[in-house]
Structure formats: C-alpha cells, structure tokens
Amino acid sequence: MGDPNQTSSRGRKVGRRASYREGAAFGVLTFGSVAMLALIGSVLNSRIYGVDVIGEYALAMATVAAVRLLSTTKERPALVRELSLLDARQPRVTALFYATLTFSTVLTCVVGAIAVAVTELLLTGPISQPELLAPIAVNVAGYALIGNVGENFDVVFNSFRAGRQSFWVRVEMAMVFIAITVPFGLRYGTVWWLIAGTVGSQATGLLHRLVLVRRFMRFTAPWGTIREGFATLPGLIRFGLKITPGALADGVSNESGTWIVASFGSLADVGAYGRAYMLVKQMLILNVRTNEMLFPTLLERRAKGDATGYARALIDSLRYTTILLLLGAAAGGGLASEVMRVFGPGFERGATPLAVLLLVPPLFSLSQIQRVALYSLDRPWLGSICGLLRLVATLALGIILTSQMGATGAALALVLGFLVDIGLATSVVIRHLEMPVRSLWPAHHWLALVLAYCAAFAAAHFVAAVIAFPFNLLIGGVVAAVVFVAVMVVCRAFNERDLERLRDVRQNLAKRRHRAPAAIAT
C-alpha cells in the first residue's frame, strides 16, 4: 500500500485505508447515532401522520426494498474485491467505479419500472389501494436515480474502510429526513411528505458523498483506463451473479412479511407491523456497517495467508454484533407493549410482532457475516443456496402462520427461516477455518448468551408491569442492560481479547482527557 500521508499531484491529501478496528468503531458509532435519530423521527412521524399513513409509507418502502435487491447482480461486493487491494486515487479505482455505476443505474431503472407495474397489479388487486401508485412510483424513481447512485459511492468508502466519512454522510441524511417530514407533516400529513423526506435525504447525501469521496477517488481518468474498467465489468458481474440468487432470496424473505400481512389484514395492521419492522431494520444496520468493514478485511487477510487473523476477525465480529443485538432484543422485547405505545393509537397491535421481530437482528448477524465469509472464500454459490432455502421456509411458514396468527405469524416465519439459513451456513464456514471455533467462541459462552437474554427480557417485562408509562421505558431498558451484562460476567462469557480491547479503550480515553487540558492551556 502507498503512504497514507501522500498527496496527489494537485496537492489533495490521499485518503488512507483505515484499520479494521477504526472502521468498525465508526460503524458502531454510525449505527448508534442513526438509530437514535431514526427512533426520534419514527416517534414524531408516527404521531403526526397516524397508523394508516404509516401503513401507506411501509408499502412504498417495501417496493423500494424490492427494487434495491432485484436490481443487483451483486456487482458491488465484486467491486470491493478489486478496490480493497488498490491504493486511493489510482486511475483504476475511477475506471472500475464508473463501469459499475453505469451498469447499476441502467439495471435499477429497468427493474424499477417493472416493480412499479407489478405494484400496480397488487394495489388494484388484493391490497385494494390504487391511489398509492403515484407516491410509490416517485419513491422508486428517487431511489433509482439518486439513492442508488449514492450507494455506489459507498462502495468506494467501504473498500477503504472509510467509516469516518460514512458516519457524517449518514447522520446528515437522517437529520434531513426529520427536517422535511416533521414540519410538513404537521401542515399536510400525507404520505407524500414522507416520500419527499426520503428522496430529499438521498439527494443531500449524494452531494455530501461527492465532496468526501475525492480523498479516495478521482473523478477523471485516462480514457484507456476507463475502457479497461468496462472490460473488467463482465468478470465482476460473473462473480456477482453467483451471489445474486441468495441476495434476491434474502430480500424477498425480509420484505415478505409486509406484503403477507397486507394480504390477510387491514391497512392499520400493515402500519403497526411496518412500524415494528422499521424499528427492527434500524438494528439490522449494525450488521450492515460491520460487514462493510469486515469484507475487505477478510479479503486482505486471506490474500496475505493470515489464517489466524482471518478467523479472529470473523468470529469476533459474530460475537460482538450478536451480543449487542441480543441485548437490544431482550430489552425491547420485554418492553414491546410500551415501545409501541410511544407511536400513538393503533400501533399497540404491533407489540407481540415486535417482541418476535427483535430476534431477527441477531439471527441476521449470524447469517450475513457468515455469508460474507463464504464470499471471501470464493464460495458464493453456497451463500445463495442458504438464501434460497431460507426463502422457501419463510414464504411457506409466513402464509400458514399469518393466516392463523396475523402479523405475529409473519414475524415468527422470519425467525424460523433464519434458523434454516444459519444451520447450513455454519456447517460450511467452520470447515474452512484453520482455528477451531470452540477456541474462539466456546459453547458455554453461547449458553450464557441465551441465559442473559432470558433474564434481561424477564427483568424488562417486570419493570413494564410495575412502573408507569413512560418512565418504565428508560428504567426497564437500564435494568435489562444491567441484568444482561451481569449474567454474562458471572458466566465468564468474555475472553482475554475482550478485556484487552476494553483496556485499550480506557487508555485511549485517558489520553484524550490528558490532551484536552494541554490543548486549552496552549
């Protein structure tokens, strides 16, 4: 790799490739900050717009989610494989980016048009909401022409583990969304302003990325290099096509609940389920941010023959994300009824589905991090098989359980589908690790994690029953966190690497505290 402090011929400082620890730390910070802003926006918008409009917005976002997944041949992970071994601002970075962006934009526009046509059939058929076609079409167009372009720039940031830059972009987008939807919602209160907030935040995010990406990528390159980039595109697509079936299956599985509930229930049912699922999707972002930093790290360590470092990065990523997300699932599940009360009248029907759905993020983590490992091991087809098996299980169980149990059945189907996926993926991944998994994540740590979840869930539920709303939310969350950590400590579910990292964090904080007074004195 080149000197991280070098400058370009025009004097611009070249971005460095951050360490995995730094990138992951900013990923966690991004997750926490954006999740907090999203929660604030969700509460405000739910109370401003009401359960029926939120149901309309859930359908609009479900359509975009389908387009996002159906409009990819997974060329982006293939691009990361190329960029993760290049220096910043090399002409080849620009060439590969333009080739991928061109292909992605054309494909997204085509798939978006098809998705709108299919959505029209659903809206005029079983869902019976034809008036929603126009806002859904605008939402899809905004994603195809703006949001998708921004996500392609994110590939460049991810390849250089530029978590710091991604943090500022995503926080700004979350703030813009609130700034648009809240005041205009108070004045007009229609789904159009939720769509405006979504597209508007994508537009400002794209402009922000254009400014920040210049540290890592030039906007111009020799024409010959550009041609070489487009010549490389078929190879990227061939690798991506091996991932695509699994990615499509994952997308259909993830969004199936909204459409199945819409087919069996009312718009209010969709609104309550959709709001619960939107909360859960914010928790899924932690895994997405982790994978953005983990994938190039696994590629680098495998290229260097660092089998020990590869295994530790993989298993520690699994451990930390699962622990954090299961803590959230325990606290949120025990307080599910109180959480849904925050959103206003009509949303309480989503309490039980929320308690079940909160198990999805830790299961998603176990699934998708292992999926990334399969990609780094050049086993993309195995990842697709896992996704397809999950899809079959999720759809079959979703239809059966939703018809009998309502929205709770749809949530339960998502959980059970993940268990099928994880069972197959784990059996494959562990055979490719040169270090035994039990030495990195012993069985008694797993048992401690399950026990901590159950104890924290029960503690939160007890607080919800004995303390009045809304005070039980804060107190219940704190109590659940304390109980969860206490059980993990008593069961000795943390290893020496965890303690060493904790000491490093304390030392870094202490250094910053000492530097601050010195800076003020000077």
Helices and strands as residue ranges (DSSP letters): H 20-49, H 51-70, H 75-83, H 91-124, G 130-132, H 133-142, I 143-147, H 148-159, H 163-187, H 191-212, G 213-215, H 223-264, H 267-303, H 307-334, H 336-341, G 347-350, H 351-357, H 360-376, H 380-405, H 407-429, G 430-432, H 437-440, H 443-466, H 471-490, H 496-521
